[in-house]
Amino acid sequence: MRLRDLLLGLCLVAPQAWADMLADEGLPPHERCALCHGLYGDAYRDKFPKLAAQRPAYIERQINAFLSGARSNDGGQMVAVVTEIAPEHIPQVAAWFAAQDPPPPAAPPEDRSGEILYVTSGCLDCHDETAAGKPEMPYLSAQHAAYLAKQMREFRDGARPDRPKERMRETLRPLSDTQIAAIAAYLASRERGSTP
């Protein structure tokens, strides 16, 4: 019984110890993001997006959205953590993750329904990874499927702000959770920077 209590206590104290360590003023600013997103941006938990080889303008835009309150997340972690990044360091954080090697893609899904839905739903209009003219649009490939599906459901259901034109909400509105999961599985299986 005593060993179990000790382990439980360590589990409760460890996250704060990690947070205190990462708050050290001597660390590079991107290391504040490492606990959730991984030091090199290849987050191992599907609750957190993979930032490696992501477009830097997109990373900056999301950090600023959390800072301004235009975006939040489930536990509020991002809203708290981004306040620890000095405004002048935001471009450095984005550049660090953008410069990392792309994360490896997941295994391809057995059926092609996700690929077909991705192409026919108009997603390529904004998320074609070869399009140089949309630097603030994220790369979706090689991302955690569960993370992508959650974000798409939140856009569709109005739980995530979609400005200025609500394009995401309108695009995703006709899709079921099953269809969204299929698109997410397809995207997760693609190499970052590839085209359909």
C-alpha positions as CSV (number, residue, x, y, z in Angstrom):
1,M,0.0,0.0,0.0
2,R,2.8,2.4,0.9
3,L,4.6,1.9,-2.5
4,R,1.4,2.6,-4.4
5,D,0.9,5.9,-2.4
6,L,4.5,6.9,-3.1
7,L,4.1,6.2,-6.9
8,L,0.9,8.1,-7.0
9,G,2.5,11.1,-5.2
10,L,5.4,11.1,-7.7
11,C,2.9,11.1,-10.6
12,L,1.2,14.1,-9.1
13,V,4.4,16.0,-8.4
14,A,6.4,15.1,-11.6
15,P,4.4,17.4,-14.0
16,Q,5.0,20.4,-11.8
17,A,8.7,19.5,-11.6
18,W,9.0,19.3,-15.3
19,A,7.2,22.6,-15.7
20,D,9.5,24.3,-13.3
21,M,12.5,22.9,-15.1
22,L,11.2,24.1,-18.5
23,A,10.5,27.5,-17.1
24,D,14.2,28.0,-16.5
25,E,15.2,31.3,-18.0
26,G,18.4,29.8,-19.5
27,L,16.6,27.5,-21.9
28,P,16.0,28.3,-25.6
29,P,12.4,29.4,-26.1
30,H,11.4,26.4,-28.1
31,E,12.1,24.1,-25.2
32,R,9.0,25.4,-23.4
33,C,7.1,23.6,-26.0
34,A,9.0,20.3,-25.8
35,L,7.1,18.7,-22.9
36,C,4.0,18.3,-25.1
37,H,5.2,18.7,-28.7
38,G,8.6,17.0,-28.4
39,L,12.0,18.8,-28.6
40,Y,12.1,18.2,-32.3
41,G,8.4,18.6,-32.9
42,D,7.4,14.9,-33.3
43,A,4.9,14.7,-30.4
44,Y,4.4,11.1,-29.4
45,R,0.9,11.6,-27.8
46,D,-1.9,12.2,-30.3
47,K,-3.4,14.9,-28.1
48,F,-0.6,17.2,-29.2
49,P,0.1,18.1,-32.9
50,K,3.4,17.3,-34.5
51,L,5.1,20.6,-35.3
52,A,8.2,19.3,-37.1
53,A,8.6,20.7,-40.6
54,Q,5.4,22.7,-40.2
55,R,5.0,26.1,-41.9
56,P,6.6,28.7,-39.6
57,A,3.9,31.3,-40.5
58,Y,1.2,28.8,-39.3
59,I,3.0,28.1,-36.0
60,E,3.4,31.9,-35.4
61,R,-0.3,32.5,-36.2
62,Q,-1.5,29.8,-33.8
63,I,0.8,31.0,-30.9
64,N,-0.6,34.5,-31.4
65,A,-4.2,33.1,-31.5
66,F,-3.6,31.5,-28.1
67,L,-2.1,34.7,-26.8
68,S,-5.0,36.8,-27.9
69,G,-7.6,34.4,-26.7
70,A,-8.9,33.8,-30.2
71,R,-8.1,30.1,-29.7
72,S,-8.0,27.8,-26.7
73,N,-7.6,24.2,-26.1
74,D,-9.2,21.5,-23.8
75,G,-7.0,21.9,-20.7
76,G,-5.9,25.5,-21.3
77,Q,-2.2,24.4,-21.4
78,M,-1.4,26.4,-24.5
79,V,-3.0,29.6,-23.2
80,A,-0.7,29.3,-20.2
81,V,2.5,28.2,-21.9
82,V,2.5,30.8,-24.7
83,T,2.5,33.6,-22.1
84,E,6.0,32.3,-21.2
85,I,7.3,33.0,-24.7
86,A,8.5,36.6,-25.2
87,P,6.9,38.1,-28.3
88,E,10.3,38.6,-29.9
89,H,11.0,34.8,-29.5
90,I,7.8,33.6,-31.3
91,P,9.5,33.7,-34.7
92,Q,12.5,31.7,-33.3
93,V,10.2,29.0,-31.9
94,A,8.4,28.7,-35.2
95,A,11.7,28.6,-37.1
96,W,13.1,25.9,-34.8
97,F,10.2,23.5,-35.4
98,A,9.9,24.3,-39.1
99,A,13.6,23.4,-39.6
100,Q,13.2,19.9,-38.1
101,D,13.0,16.8,-40.1
102,P,9.4,15.9,-41.1
103,P,7.7,13.4,-38.8
104,P,7.3,9.9,-40.2
105,P,3.9,9.1,-41.7
106,A,1.5,6.5,-40.2
107,A,0.7,3.2,-42.0
108,P,-1.7,3.8,-44.9
109,P,-5.3,2.9,-44.3
110,E,-6.8,-0.1,-46.0
111,D,-9.4,1.7,-48.0
112,R,-9.1,4.9,-50.1
113,S,-12.3,6.6,-48.9
114,G,-10.4,9.2,-46.9
115,E,-8.2,10.1,-49.9
116,I,-11.3,10.5,-52.2
117,L,-13.1,12.6,-49.6
118,Y,-10.1,14.8,-49.1
119,V,-9.8,15.5,-52.8
120,T,-13.5,15.9,-53.6
121,S,-14.4,18.0,-50.5
122,G,-12.3,20.9,-51.6
123,C,-9.5,20.5,-49.0
124,L,-6.8,20.9,-51.6
125,D,-7.9,24.5,-52.3
126,C,-6.1,25.5,-49.1
127,H,-4.1,22.5,-47.9
128,D,-2.3,21.5,-51.1
129,E,1.2,21.2,-49.7
130,T,2.9,22.3,-52.9
131,A,1.0,25.7,-53.0
132,A,3.5,28.3,-52.0
133,G,0.9,31.1,-51.8
134,K,-0.7,29.9,-48.5
135,P,2.0,30.1,-45.9
136,E,-0.4,30.4,-43.0
137,M,-2.2,27.2,-43.9
138,P,-0.9,24.1,-42.0
139,Y,0.6,21.0,-43.4
140,L,-1.8,18.2,-42.5
141,S,0.2,15.2,-43.6
142,A,2.1,13.0,-41.1
143,Q,0.0,14.4,-38.3
144,H,-1.7,12.3,-35.7
145,A,-5.0,11.0,-37.1
146,A,-6.8,11.4,-33.8
147,Y,-5.6,15.0,-33.5
148,L,-6.7,15.9,-37.0
149,A,-10.1,14.2,-36.6
150,K,-10.7,16.2,-33.4
151,Q,-9.8,19.5,-35.0
152,M,-12.0,18.8,-38.0
153,R,-15.0,17.9,-35.8
154,E,-14.4,21.1,-33.7
155,F,-14.4,23.2,-36.9
156,R,-17.5,21.4,-38.2
157,D,-19.4,21.8,-34.9
158,G,-18.3,25.4,-34.3
159,A,-16.2,24.6,-31.3
160,R,-13.1,26.0,-32.9
161,P,-13.1,29.5,-34.3
162,D,-12.9,29.6,-38.0
163,R,-12.1,33.1,-39.3
164,P,-12.6,35.1,-41.4
165,K,-14.9,33.2,-43.8
166,E,-15.9,30.0,-41.9
167,R,-14.5,28.1,-44.8
168,M,-13.6,25.1,-42.7
169,R,-17.0,24.8,-41.1
170,E,-18.8,25.0,-44.4
171,T,-16.5,22.4,-46.0
172,L,-16.8,19.9,-43.1
173,R,-20.5,20.4,-42.2
174,P,-21.7,17.6,-44.5
175,L,-19.2,15.1,-43.3
176,S,-19.9,12.5,-40.6
177,D,-17.5,11.5,-37.9
178,T,-16.7,8.4,-39.8
179,Q,-15.9,10.3,-42.9
180,I,-13.7,12.8,-41.0
181,A,-11.9,9.9,-39.4
182,A,-11.2,8.4,-42.8
183,I,-9.8,11.7,-44.1
184,A,-7.6,12.0,-40.9
185,A,-6.2,8.5,-41.4
186,Y,-5.4,9.3,-45.0
187,L,-3.6,12.5,-44.1
188,A,-1.7,10.8,-41.3
189,S,-0.3,8.3,-43.8
190,R,1.1,10.9,-46.2
191,E,4.6,12.2,-46.1
192,R,4.8,15.8,-45.1
193,G,5.2,17.9,-48.1
194,S,3.7,15.4,-50.6
195,T,0.7,15.9,-52.9
196,P,-2.2,13.5,-53.3
